[in-house]
Amino acid sequence: MTKPKFIGEAGEHFVAYKLARRNLYVGLTLGNMPNIDLLLSSNSGLKSISIQVKTSKKAYRKKRHGSEGYEWDVNAGVIGRHSIDFWYAFVDFKGAEDTQPDVYIVPSLWVSDFVKPEFSRKLYFLPKAAADLTRNNWGTIEKALIDDKKITEWASKWDEKLLVRWGN
């Protein structure tokens, strides 16, 4: 059985690898920054994005919050913490070592708005409809890094058709 620490580190390195393969400048913080695992910079160095990576051995949930989707442990630090320049990369190893992981690129607003202080365990749930839009969508990060207006608008709102709120 793999320890959670190693699963988390594997997720961080996997996301860094996928970003670097796209010729993006990425740096691992290696635990030296609270709440930030990766720093991403534009070629000019004038724009940067922070990424928090959360990893699960098996994130899929057939029925949670009245919906099919995916779930990751987060912490209380996500509550109320969002910015257009702060994103989450949720890694799902799908329970198998020989399977390519999926990574869900999610705006921090979605996470901040979902997780509530009254949760006894801080979990983020990504419904299937939203997961289908964010799964391995590396272009989202690339566009956010150049301040693409469509991505900025998309990441700055809570789409009631795609997302669920606690208790719904």
C-alpha positions, 0 to 999 in steps of 0.5 A: 500500500502506497503512503498518501505522502507519496501519492501526493508527491507523484501527483505534483510531479505528474502535473509538473511533467505535463505542463513542462511538456507543453513548453511552460515554465513550471517550478515545484515548491517542494513543500516550501510554500503553504497552499501552492505546489507549482508556480507557472510563468509566462515566457516573458515572466510578466504573468504567473499562476499558482497551482495547488495539486490534490491527488487521489488514488481513486476519485470517482464517486457513482453517487455523491451530493445527488450526482455522479462525479469525482472527489478529493480531500482538501483542507480548510485553507481552500475556504474563501481563497480564490483568484483568477491566478490560482488554480487546482489540478486534481489528479485521479490515479483511478486505482491502477498503477498501469493506467494513465492518470486524469488531471482536472484543471479547476478554477479556485473559485469553484473549490472555494465556493463548494467547501464549507467550514461546517464540513467535518471532512474538507472534501471537494466534489466535481460533478461529472458535467464539470469533470468532462470540461476540465479533464486533461484540459491543459489548454485552460492553464495555457490560456489563463497564462495569457489572460484569455478573456473567455477563460477569465470569465469562465473561471470567475463564475459559478455555473449552476448547470455544471456545479453543485452546492453543498446540500443540493 
